[in-house]
Amino acid sequence: MARLPRPLVFTNGVFDLLHVGHVACLERARRHGACLLVALNTDASAGRLGKPGRRPVLPLPQRARLVAALGCVSWVSWFDDSGPAALLQLLKPEVYVKGGDYHPERLPEAALVAAWGGRTEIEPYAAGHSTTALLRRIRGSASEGLREARR
């Protein structure tokens, strides 16, 4: 891997069905440093998170391509564990960013990052924007379309 500019900002997640809430969080995360690395859960790792429905909807290569296409993202990686601790330990970012639906005191990664002098930032949650809500809307529209077609 090429030498990453510092300060390095690190965030992670599934980023399934990329939406405006994801983009807003990633744009804000990038403002904390010179380089933003986004680590994605592999499909197996995402499946173990207990999200509703058959998730992720998009496989890792597609999710990685979409996230990498964002101008605010410098690098994309992935991990298969329950969390990104191994990548964090390897890269030692100065800033670890998560969305507002997380609390630093409940993130084991926050203590890990603090161990080398880094900090954790929680960016505001974009209310009304989630993959789960988006899937509900899509499924609702599909069901409505089927009802219309049967009439």
N, C-alpha and C positions, 0 to 999 in steps of 0.2 A: 504494500500500500504506500502511496506517495506520502510525503511528509505533510501533515495537515496543518494549515495555518492556525495560530493561536490568537486569542482564546477560542478553544473548541467548545461548541455547544452540542449537546447530545440529547436526543429525545427518542422515544420508542413507542411502538404501538402496532396495532393490526392495520390500521388505515385501509379498511375494507370499504368499498364504494366511496371513494374520495369525495368529500363534500365541502361546502363553504366553511363549516366549523373547523375541519382539519386544516384547510388552507390558512385561515385566520390564525390558528394556533402556531402553525409552522412559520408564518411570516413574523409573528411576534417573537418566537423563539430565536430566529435568526438575528434579531436586533441585539441579542445578548453577547455576540462575539463575532469573530472573523470568519467562522466556518460552521455550518450546521450539518451534523451527521444524524440521519434518521435510521434507526435500527427497527426492522420489521419482524414481528413474530412469524415464524414459518407457519405453514398451513396446519401442521400437527400441533404446534405450540398454541396457535390461535384456537384450535378446536378444543384444547384443554381448559380454556378460560371460562367455559360454560355460558357463552353468549347464546341467545335464543335463535332457533332456526338452524339450518345447515350453514355454518359459517366457518371460514370466510366464504363469501360469495365468489370473490375473485381469487385465483391462485397467486401465490407469491410472485412469480415472474411478472404478472400483470400489475399487481400492486406496486412492485418495485419500479416498474417503468413509469407508472403514473406519478409516483412521488418524486422520482428523479427528474421528471420533466418540469417540476416547479422551480422557478428562478431562485427562490430562497434556499433551496436544498443544495448542498455542496457534494454530499456523499450519501449513498444508501448501502446499508448492510442488513444482516438478518441474524436471528438467533433461534435456536430450537428449544432452549430451556424455558422454565416457567417465567424467568425474568432475564434482563440483560446484564447481570452482574459480571459475567466473564468479559464481555466487551468493555464495560465500564472500567474494569480493573486493567485491561490491556491498554486502553486509550487515555485513561485518566483525564477526562474533560474538565475544564474549569467550571462549566455550567451544565447542570442537568435540568431539563425542562419537562414538565407534565401539564396536562390540561386541568382546568379548574374543578373537575370531578374527582381529583385526587387531593389528599392531604399529606403534607410532608412528614408528619409524625407517623403516618401509617405506611410510608414508603421505605422499605429496607435499603433501596438504592440511595436515598438521601444521606443516610449515615455513612455509607460506603464512599460517596463522593466527598463528604465532609472530611473523611480520614486523610485525604491528600490536599486539603485546603480548598476544595471546590465548594460550590453552593448549589442549592436547588431552588428553582423558580417555578411557581405555579401560575400559569396564564389563565385568564378568565375563560370560563366555559361559555361557549356560544349557545345559549338556550334555544331550544327548538331545532337544533341541528345535530342529528345523530344518525348513524347507519341504521339502527333499529327503527327509528321513526321514519326514515326514508323507505325502508323495506315495507313497513306497514302501509305507507301511502301507495307504493307500487302495487302491493298485493291487493289493497282496497280498490285501486283503479282497475286492476285486472279482473277482480270479482265483479265490479260494476259493469265492465265491458261484456263479460259473459252473460250477466243478467239481461243487458240490453240486446245482445245477440239472440237470446232465447225468445224474446218477445215477438 
